[in-house]
Amino acid sequence: MSAQQLLPLLDEHIPSAIAIIDQHDEDDAEYAQNTYKRSLDDQYGLFLETQLVGVSGFTIDQNDIAWISWTYLDQNHQGKGLGSFMLDQIIDKIHMAGGRKIFVATSDYQETPGGPLLYAAAMKLYEKHRFVREVFHPDYYDEGEGQIIYGLRLKTGSSIPDTPSNSPIKLIGNGLITETESSWFIEWQNEESGTGNWSVQNLRAVTDDAFSKGATSTFISIPSNKIDFIIADLVAAGYKLEARLADYYADGIDEMRYRKLKNQQPNQT
Ligand SMILES: CC(C)(COP(=O)(O)OP(=O)(O)OC[C@H]1O[C@@H](n2cnc3c(N)ncnc32)[C@H](O)[C@@H]1OP(=O)(O)O)[C@@H](O)C(=O)NCCC(=O)NCCS
């Protein structure tokens, strides 16, 4: 049996890593190239003897939430159990880094309408490793290509939430979600002092501004412990709850993802 090992990715491996990703997805290869140049922290390569045949990695945030990054195998080495080996090792590393929960995003892309899902093997792999499908955003990356997010709980007990439930909200602005063609985010922050600028009018204004710049839909993410204070405004501005990431901010505090589609009329209140 050939020795397979997951080892930290080094600068000298970047060209081979990019070539593997590029076999599957040119855009991801370009994106990965830039990210790898910035940092190789928690990025790994799967080696058969000395040959790099796969990549995977993760980032972990202050809420002990880990996101798995590009996970790709050389096409000549797919379907032999190496994906499972690599994912097991990544889960162990996240566990050792103190991860509370893992998320991984994928898409429902089909090369031909009604044809097979491009990421069927990845979905099967995650489900086999007990990941649960938590989020589906239709037409997220582009028309006809939705986002699916899987979650895996590693441990209970959590970091202290940094999301005071009733602090004033300051709407900051909007921006394109870079991995998408025309899905935009609405940005906000908790105000430590002051009264914030949250209102239905301001939410409508920042949303309409995104639509005028080419957004086809806008997303705003709200911690579940804050939602009671603003739910009426979200609904009045035409937002609908589309999905939630369970225990995202802390145990018992989910990320609630609201979305508004362009040309959708605000609800009457
Ligand atoms: C996803 C990927 C890493 C999985 O690695 P792999 O080594 O091919 O997968 P494994 O051999 O470990 O098999 C995992 C499971 O998927 C199944 N599977 C493999 N190819 C499949 C396919 N084309 N369709 C459906 N299921 C498939 C296997 O049968 C296995 O399940 P089983 O053990 O119950 O039989 C690899 O196929 C890959 O690089 N795919 C392209 C890139 C990609 O999709 N990356 C993820 C982006 S989110």
The ligand as a Tripos MOL2 file, in Angstrom:
@<TRIPOS>MOLECULE
LIG
   48    50     1     0     0
SMALL
NO_CHARGES

@<TRIPOS>ATOM
      1 C1        -15.0800   15.2470   -3.4270 C.3       1 LIG1
      2 C2        -13.7880   14.4430   -3.4380 C.3       1 LIG1
      3 C3        -12.7440   15.1530   -2.5740 C.3       1 LIG1
      4 C4        -14.1460   13.0750   -2.7970 C.3       1 LIG1
      5 O1        -12.9840   12.2640   -2.7800 O.3       1 LIG1
      6 P1        -12.9880   10.7750   -3.3850 P.3       1 LIG1
      7 O2        -11.7070   10.1330   -2.9920 O.co2     1 LIG1
      8 O3        -13.3000   10.8350   -4.8190 O.co2     1 LIG1
      9 O4        -14.1630   10.1220   -2.6000 O.3       1 LIG1
     10 P2        -14.1280    8.7090   -1.8770 P.3       1 LIG1
     11 O5        -13.5180    7.6710   -2.7910 O.co2     1 LIG1
     12 O6        -13.4970    8.8710   -0.5170 O.co2     1 LIG1
     13 O7        -15.6970    8.4120   -1.7790 O.3       1 LIG1
     14 C5        -16.5620    9.1300   -0.9410 C.3       1 LIG1
     15 C6        -17.9740    8.6660   -1.2250 C.3       1 LIG1
     16 O8        -18.4590    9.3330   -2.4120 O.3       1 LIG1
     17 C7        -18.9570    8.3630   -3.3460 C.3       1 LIG1
     18 N1        -18.7120    8.8500   -4.6990 N.ar      1 LIG1
     19 C8        -17.5280    8.9200   -5.3380 C.ar      1 LIG1
     20 N2        -17.7060    9.4600   -6.5710 N.ar      1 LIG1
     21 C9        -19.0360    9.6970   -6.6800 C.ar      1 LIG1
     22 C10       -19.8630   10.2850   -7.7030 C.ar      1 LIG1
     23 N3        -19.3310   10.7020   -8.8710 N.pl3     1 LIG1
     24 N4        -21.2090   10.4030   -7.4750 N.ar      1 LIG1
     25 C11       -21.7390   10.0210   -6.2900 C.ar      1 LIG1
     26 N5        -21.0090    9.4760   -5.2830 N.ar      1 LIG1
     27 C12       -19.6850    9.3290   -5.4740 C.ar      1 LIG1
     28 C13       -18.1990    7.1060   -3.0320 C.3       1 LIG1
     29 O9        -18.9410    5.9620   -3.4580 O.3       1 LIG1
     30 C14       -18.0460    7.1580   -1.5210 C.3       1 LIG1
     31 O10       -19.1940    6.7150   -0.8440 O.3       1 LIG1
     32 P3        -19.2490    5.1910   -0.3050 P.3       1 LIG1
     33 O11       -18.0420    5.0160    0.5500 O.co2     1 LIG1
     34 O12       -20.5380    5.1460    0.4410 O.co2     1 LIG1
     35 O13       -19.2000    4.3270   -1.5150 O.co2     1 LIG1
     36 C15       -13.2100   14.2040   -4.8410 C.3       1 LIG1
     37 O14       -14.0590   13.3470   -5.5720 O.3       1 LIG1
     38 C16       -13.0170   15.4610   -5.6320 C.2       1 LIG1
     39 O15       -11.9370   16.0410   -5.6140 O.2       1 LIG1
     40 N6        -14.0710   15.8930   -6.3590 N.am      1 LIG1
     41 C17       -14.0350   17.0600   -7.1830 C.3       1 LIG1
     42 C18       -13.8980   18.3190   -6.3830 C.3       1 LIG1
     43 C19       -14.9790   18.5320   -5.3600 C.2       1 LIG1
     44 O16       -16.1320   18.1960   -5.5690 O.2       1 LIG1
     45 N7        -14.5760   19.1580   -4.2520 N.am      1 LIG1
     46 C20       -15.4830   19.5230   -3.1990 C.3       1 LIG1
     47 C21       -15.9690   20.9080   -3.4590 C.3       1 LIG1
     48 S1        -17.2190   21.3760   -2.2840 S.3       1 LIG1
@<TRIPOS>BOND
     1     1     2 1
     2     2     3 1
     3     2     4 1
     4     2    36 1
     5     4     5 1
     6     5     6 1
     7     6     7 2
     8     6     8 1
     9     6     9 1
    10     9    10 1
    11    10    11 2
    12    10    12 1
    13    10    13 1
    14    13    14 1
    15    14    15 1
    16    15    16 1
    17    15    30 1
    18    16    17 1
    19    17    18 1
    20    17    28 1
    21    18    19 ar
    22    18    27 ar
    23    19    20 ar
    24    20    21 ar
    25    21    22 ar
    26    21    27 ar
    27    22    23 1
    28    22    24 ar
    29    24    25 ar
    30    25    26 ar
    31    26    27 ar
    32    28    29 1
    33    28    30 1
    34    30    31 1
    35    31    32 1
    36    32    33 2
    37    32    34 1
    38    32    35 1
    39    36    37 1
    40    36    38 1
    41    38    39 2
    42    38    40 1
    43    40    41 1
    44    41    42 1
    45    42    43 1
    46    43    44 2
    47    43    45 1
    48    45    46 1
    49    46    47 1
    50    47    48 1
@<TRIPOS>SUBSTRUCTURE
     1 LIG1         1 GROUP 0 **** ****
